[in-house]
């Protein structure tokens, strides 16, 4: 099915791929950047507090990271359906539906914490994953109306919205933790719900025109999924995106627990998460331009090297500086690798194939993230912080092999063009 079934204010002729197209892309990128900022505040709150709340609610310490795992599972399960839903009702309605799920999740989480109900808290974080499932398409939506040259830049612009999450997320965490004292952490999720409500309003201003019947008739037909998956570039993009996000999540999920376990405070762990998220998104101001100039493959390779350095720094000590510097390198590596992989995905599908390809990509990414978030708590509890960091190296090797395979597959065609 296509993006044209339910007419609303989005149902206007699709603009031609000229400069007016890029003007619309820039407008949408600004709206989506604000929405990304508001979503990221809720996301940072989740990663900074869910496992700590889990320590208070879980029957055993090793299950403390389960709320983050269910959060990612909710994202993975709903990622592909979110793409299909937006294929039917449009991006804007889908994004608003996702934000509504996030608001409901925040209210349920507050109730679960008051009731000290671990299972209900995990259900709330899984529902919050639905918000993330839709929000992950903000970056793709920004590229929908952009020219080929502008795509990596608008993807980067939207992700810069998460800088607000890095700045205000820890402030929200530290100043609302005891809002409902003596019930810790309920205030965090109540405040996150307020930010999500604002996001719901902001998303109403997005303007993503749907194609006309005539434009649909002139589109190239959608290819079978098997043919799409025979594209080396798409396979390499999906693999590197999976590994980039999986490595980042593996370390970030375990960091608050590891720091508290080493005698550092919850506030210190919140600041480390802030530095990490700033490193994830501040480079986005230039990552798109770097990709346009040097190619996604080179930028991804730099990101993988930075991730390797992050693990090495974490393995050299258990001081605040190790956690902080290691997580900064991890954020930088994620930025280069993930934005590079996202840009490659946008090069591998026609308009009629967009929902299926993007949905498959994000399902694969968040299925990997779900596995790494679960493994993170188990590894930390059973083998310690070092084991979590050593686990990055097989994932780095897999991503590097994927990139090398892509270069070998495409080198003959590139040489022929020259």
matplotlib code that plots the C-alpha trace (Angstrom):
import matplotlib.pyplot as plt

x = [0.0, 1.1, 0.9, -2.3, -5.3, -6.7, -6.8, -6.1, -4.2, -1.2, -3.0, -1.6, 0.3, 3.8, 6.3, 8.7, 12.3, 13.6, 14.6, 11.1, 11.4, 14.4, 12.6, 9.9, 12.6, 14.2, 10.8, 10.1, 13.6, 13.0, 9.7, 11.2, 14.3, 12.0, 10.1, 13.4, 14.5, 11.3, 11.5, 15.1, 14.4, 12.0, 14.6, 17.5, 15.2, 14.5, 18.2, 19.3, 16.6, 14.9, 17.6, 18.0, 14.2, 14.6, 17.0, 14.2, 11.4, 13.1, 13.0, 16.7, 19.5, 20.3, 16.9, 17.5, 18.1, 15.0, 12.9, 15.3, 15.2, 11.4, 11.7, 13.9, 11.7, 8.7, 10.6, 11.7, 8.2, 6.5, 9.1, 7.9, 4.2, 4.9, 6.3, 3.2, 0.8, 2.4, 2.3, -1.5, -2.3, 0.8, 3.8, 2.2, -0.7, 1.7, 4.1, 1.3, 0.0, 3.5, 3.7, 0.3, 1.6, 4.6, 2.2, 0.2, 3.4, 4.7, 1.4, 1.5, 5.1, 4.3, 1.5, 3.7, 6.4, 3.9, 2.5, 6.0, 4.9, 7.9, 5.9, 3.7, 6.7, 8.2, 4.9, 5.1, 8.6, 7.5, 4.7, 7.2, 9.1, 6.2, 6.9, 10.5, 9.5, 7.7, 10.2, 13.0, 11.4, 11.8, 15.2, 13.8, 10.8, 13.2, 14.8, 11.4, 11.1, 14.8, 17.0, 19.7, 22.4, 20.5, 19.5, 22.5, 22.4, 18.7, 19.2, 22.0, 20.0, 17.1, 19.4, 20.9, 17.6, 18.8, 21.4, 18.5, 17.9, 21.5, 21.4, 18.0, 17.6, 20.1, 18.6, 15.2, 16.5, 18.2, 15.5, 12.4, 13.7, 12.2, 9.3, 6.9, 9.2, 9.5, 8.6, 11.8, 11.8, 8.0, 8.6, 11.1, 8.4, 5.8, 8.0, 8.9, 5.1, 4.9, 7.6, 5.8, 2.5, 4.3, 5.8, 2.3, 1.3, 4.5, 4.0, 0.7, 2.7, 4.6, 3.8, 4.6, 2.7, 1.3, 1.7, -1.1, -2.6, -0.9, 2.5, 1.9, 1.2, 4.5, 6.6, 8.8, 7.1, 8.2, 10.7, 10.3, 12.0, 14.4, 15.6, 16.0, 18.1, 20.4, 21.8, 25.2, 24.9, 21.6, 22.9, 26.0, 23.9, 21.6, 24.5, 26.5, 23.4, 22.7, 26.2, 26.5, 23.3, 23.9, 27.4, 26.2, 23.3, 25.3, 27.6, 25.2, 22.7, 25.3, 27.0, 24.7, 24.8, 28.5, 29.2, 27.0, 28.5, 32.0, 30.9, 30.0, 26.6, 23.5, 24.0, 27.5, 26.1, 23.5, 26.3, 28.2, 25.1, 24.7, 28.3, 27.7, 24.5, 26.1, 28.9, 26.2, 24.5, 26.7, 28.8, 25.6, 26.1, 29.0, 28.4, 26.1, 28.6, 31.4, 29.4, 28.5, 32.2, 34.0, 31.3, 29.3, 31.7, 34.7, 32.7, 31.3, 34.8, 36.0, 33.0, 34.0, 37.5, 36.1, 34.0, 37.0, 38.8, 35.8, 36.1, 39.8, 39.4, 36.7, 39.0, 41.9, 40.2, 37.0, 37.4, 34.9, 37.3, 37.3, 33.5, 33.2, 35.8, 34.9, 31.2, 32.1, 34.1, 31.2, 28.8, 31.1, 31.5, 27.8, 27.1, 29.5, 28.5, 24.7, 24.2, 26.4, 24.3, 21.1, 22.2, 23.1, 19.6, 18.0, 20.0, 18.7, 14.9, 12.4, 9.5, 7.1, 9.6, 10.2, 8.0, 9.2, 12.9, 13.0, 10.8, 13.0, 16.1, 14.8, 13.4, 16.8, 18.5, 16.2, 16.0, 19.8, 19.5, 16.9, 19.4, 22.3, 20.3, 19.3, 22.9, 24.2, 22.6, 23.4, 27.1, 27.5, 26.0, 27.8, 31.2, 31.6, 32.2, 35.2, 33.2, 30.6, 33.4, 35.2, 31.8, 32.2, 35.0, 33.2, 30.5, 33.2, 34.7, 31.3, 30.7, 34.2, 33.8, 30.5, 32.1, 35.0, 32.6, 30.7, 34.0, 35.0, 31.5, 31.3, 34.9, 34.6, 31.5, 33.2, 36.3, 34.2, 32.5, 35.9]
y = [0.0, 3.6, 6.8, 8.0, 6.4, 8.8, 12.4, 15.2, 18.4, 16.4, 15.3, 17.9, 17.5, 16.2, 18.9, 18.5, 17.6, 21.1, 24.0, 24.3, 20.7, 21.5, 24.5, 22.2, 19.7, 22.5, 23.5, 19.9, 19.4, 22.3, 20.9, 17.4, 18.8, 20.2, 16.9, 15.0, 17.3, 16.6, 12.9, 12.7, 14.2, 11.3, 8.8, 10.1, 9.9, 6.2, 5.3, 7.2, 6.0, 2.9, 0.5, 2.3, 2.1, -1.5, -2.1, -1.0, -2.9, -6.1, -9.3, -9.9, -7.4, -9.1, -8.2, -4.5, -3.7, -5.6, -2.4, -1.0, -4.4, -4.3, -0.6, -1.8, -4.9, -2.6, -0.5, -3.6, -5.1, -1.9, -0.6, -2.4, -1.9, 1.8, 2.0, 0.2, 2.4, 5.6, 4.1, 4.1, 7.2, 9.4, 10.4, 13.2, 11.1, 8.2, 10.4, 11.8, 8.3, 7.4, 10.4, 9.5, 6.1, 7.8, 9.9, 6.8, 5.0, 7.8, 7.8, 3.9, 4.0, 6.5, 4.3, 1.2, 2.8, 3.9, 0.4, -1.1, -3.4, -4.5, -6.3, -3.3, -1.0, -3.2, -3.1, 0.7, 0.9, -1.5, 0.9, 3.7, 1.7, 2.4, 6.1, 5.4, 3.2, 6.1, 8.7, 6.7, 7.7, 11.4, 11.3, 9.4, 11.8, 14.8, 13.1, 12.3, 15.7, 16.5, 16.4, 13.7, 16.2, 17.6, 14.2, 13.5, 17.1, 17.1, 13.7, 15.2, 18.3, 16.3, 14.3, 17.5, 17.9, 15.3, 17.8, 19.3, 15.9, 15.7, 19.2, 19.0, 15.3, 15.1, 18.3, 16.7, 13.4, 15.1, 17.6, 15.4, 12.1, 13.0, 15.0, 12.5, 11.6, 9.2, 7.4, 7.8, 8.0, 8.5, 12.2, 11.5, 9.7, 12.3, 15.0, 13.0, 12.7, 16.5, 16.8, 14.1, 16.0, 19.1, 16.9, 15.7, 19.3, 20.2, 17.2, 18.7, 21.3, 19.0, 19.2, 16.1, 16.1, 12.9, 12.0, 12.5, 9.6, 10.9, 10.9, 7.5, 6.2, 7.5, 6.0, 3.1, 0.0, -1.6, -4.4, -7.7, -7.8, -10.5, -8.2, -5.3, -7.5, -8.4, -4.9, -5.0, -1.4, -2.1, -5.2, -3.4, -0.4, -2.6, -4.5, -1.5, 0.2, -2.8, -3.0, 0.7, 1.0, -2.4, -1.5, 1.9, 0.4, -2.4, 0.1, 2.8, 0.5, -0.9, 2.3, 3.7, 0.4, 0.0, 3.5, 3.1, -0.3, 1.3, 3.8, 6.7, 8.4, 8.3, 12.1, 11.4, 8.7, 11.1, 13.6, 10.8, 10.0, 13.7, 13.9, 10.7, 12.0, 15.3, 13.4, 11.4, 14.4, 17.5, 16.1, 16.0, 19.6, 18.4, 14.7, 15.2, 17.4, 15.0, 12.1, 14.2, 15.0, 11.8, 9.1, 7.2, 4.2, 6.2, 8.0, 4.7, 3.3, 6.2, 5.6, 2.0, 3.0, 5.4, 2.7, 0.4, 3.3, 3.7, 0.1, 0.4, 3.5, 1.8, -1.2, 0.9, 1.9, 2.5, 6.2, 8.9, 10.0, 6.5, 6.3, 9.8, 9.8, 6.2, 7.2, 10.3, 8.3, 5.8, 8.6, 10.0, 6.6, 6.0, 9.3, 8.7, 5.0, 5.4, 8.5, 7.0, 3.8, 5.8, 7.8, 4.5, 3.1, 6.2, 5.5, 2.0, 2.3, 3.9, 5.9, 3.0, 0.8, 3.3, 1.9, -1.7, -0.9, 1.6, -0.7, -3.7, -1.6, -0.3, -3.7, -5.2, -2.4, -2.5, -6.3, -6.1, -3.3, -5.4, -8.3, -6.1, -4.4, -7.8, -9.1, -6.0, -6.6, -10.3, -9.8, -7.1, -9.2, -12.4, -11.2, -7.5, -4.3, -5.6, -8.3, -5.8, -3.9, -6.9, -7.8, -4.8, -6.3, -9.2, -6.7, -4.3, -7.1, -8.0, -4.4, -4.0, -7.2, -5.9, -2.6, -4.5, -6.8, -3.8, -2.2, -5.4, -5.9, -2.3, -1.6, -3.2, -1.1, 2.1, 1.3, 0.8, 4.2, 5.8]
z = [0.0, -0.5, 1.5, 0.1, 1.7, 4.2, 3.1, 5.6, 5.5, 4.5, 1.3, -1.1, -4.3, -3.8, -4.7, -7.6, -6.7, -7.1, -4.7, -3.4, -2.4, -0.3, 1.3, 2.5, 3.7, 5.8, 7.3, 8.2, 9.6, 12.0, 13.3, 13.6, 15.4, 18.1, 18.2, 18.5, 21.3, 23.3, 22.6, 23.6, 27.0, 27.7, 26.3, 28.4, 31.4, 30.6, 30.2, 33.2, 35.7, 34.5, 35.6, 39.0, 39.5, 38.5, 41.4, 43.8, 42.1, 40.7, 42.7, 42.0, 41.1, 37.8, 36.5, 37.1, 33.4, 32.3, 32.1, 29.5, 27.7, 27.5, 26.3, 23.4, 22.8, 22.5, 20.0, 18.0, 17.9, 16.8, 14.4, 11.3, 12.2, 12.7, 9.2, 7.8, 9.8, 8.5, 5.0, 5.4, 7.5, 6.8, 8.8, 10.8, 12.2, 12.9, 14.8, 16.9, 17.6, 18.9, 21.1, 22.6, 23.4, 25.2, 27.3, 28.3, 29.1, 31.4, 33.4, 33.7, 34.9, 37.6, 38.8, 38.7, 40.8, 43.4, 43.5, 43.5, 40.7, 38.7, 36.0, 35.4, 35.3, 32.5, 30.7, 30.9, 29.5, 26.7, 25.8, 25.9, 23.2, 20.9, 21.2, 20.3, 17.4, 15.7, 16.7, 15.0, 11.7, 12.3, 10.6, 7.6, 7.4, 7.1, 4.1, 2.4, 0.6, 0.4, -2.7, -2.8, -1.8, 1.2, 2.6, 4.8, 6.1, 7.2, 8.8, 10.8, 11.6, 13.1, 15.3, 16.7, 18.5, 20.9, 22.2, 24.1, 25.7, 26.7, 28.3, 30.0, 30.5, 33.5, 34.9, 34.8, 36.3, 39.2, 40.0, 39.7, 41.3, 44.7, 43.4, 45.0, 48.0, 49.6, 46.3, 44.2, 40.4, 40.0, 39.5, 36.6, 34.6, 35.4, 34.1, 31.0, 30.4, 30.3, 27.7, 25.6, 25.8, 24.3, 21.6, 20.7, 20.0, 18.1, 15.7, 14.6, 12.6, 10.4, 6.7, 4.7, 1.4, 0.1, -3.6, -6.0, -8.0, -11.1, -9.4, -8.1, -11.6, -12.8, -10.0, -10.5, -9.1, -5.8, -6.2, -4.3, -0.9, -2.1, -4.8, -2.4, -0.1, -2.9, -2.8, -1.1, 0.0, 1.8, 3.5, 4.7, 5.9, 7.9, 9.5, 10.4, 11.8, 13.9, 15.3, 15.9, 17.9, 19.6, 20.9, 22.1, 24.0, 25.5, 27.2, 28.0, 29.6, 32.0, 32.8, 35.6, 37.4, 37.0, 38.3, 41.3, 41.9, 42.0, 44.7, 42.4, 42.8, 40.7, 40.0, 38.7, 36.4, 35.1, 34.2, 32.4, 30.4, 29.6, 28.2, 26.3, 24.6, 23.8, 22.1, 20.2, 18.7, 18.7, 15.8, 13.8, 12.9, 10.6, 10.1, 7.1, 5.4, 6.1, 4.6, 1.5, 1.0, 2.0, 1.6, 4.2, 4.2, 5.4, 8.1, 9.4, 9.6, 11.7, 14.0, 14.5, 15.4, 18.0, 19.5, 19.9, 21.7, 24.0, 25.1, 25.6, 27.8, 29.9, 30.4, 31.8, 35.1, 37.1, 37.8, 36.9, 34.1, 32.5, 32.5, 31.2, 28.5, 27.4, 27.0, 25.1, 22.6, 22.4, 21.5, 18.8, 17.3, 17.3, 15.6, 12.7, 12.2, 12.7, 10.6, 7.9, 7.9, 7.8, 4.8, 3.0, 3.7, 2.1, -1.1, -1.4, -2.0, -4.3, -2.9, -3.2, -1.2, 1.6, 4.3, 3.9, 3.7, 6.5, 8.6, 8.0, 8.8, 12.1, 13.1, 12.6, 14.5, 17.5, 17.7, 18.1, 20.7, 22.7, 22.8, 23.9, 26.6, 28.1, 27.7, 29.3, 32.7, 32.6, 31.7, 34.3, 37.0, 36.1, 34.9, 35.6, 33.7, 31.8, 30.2, 28.9, 27.2, 25.8, 24.2, 21.8, 19.9, 18.1, 17.1, 15.8, 13.8, 12.2, 11.2, 9.8, 7.8, 6.4, 5.2, 3.7, 1.8, 0.5, -0.8, -2.5, -4.1, -5.4, -6.4, -9.9, -10.7, -9.4, -11.5, -14.6, -14.2, -14.1]

ax = plt.figure().add_subplot(projection="3d")
ax.plot(x, y, z, "-o")
ax.set_aspect("equal")
plt.show()
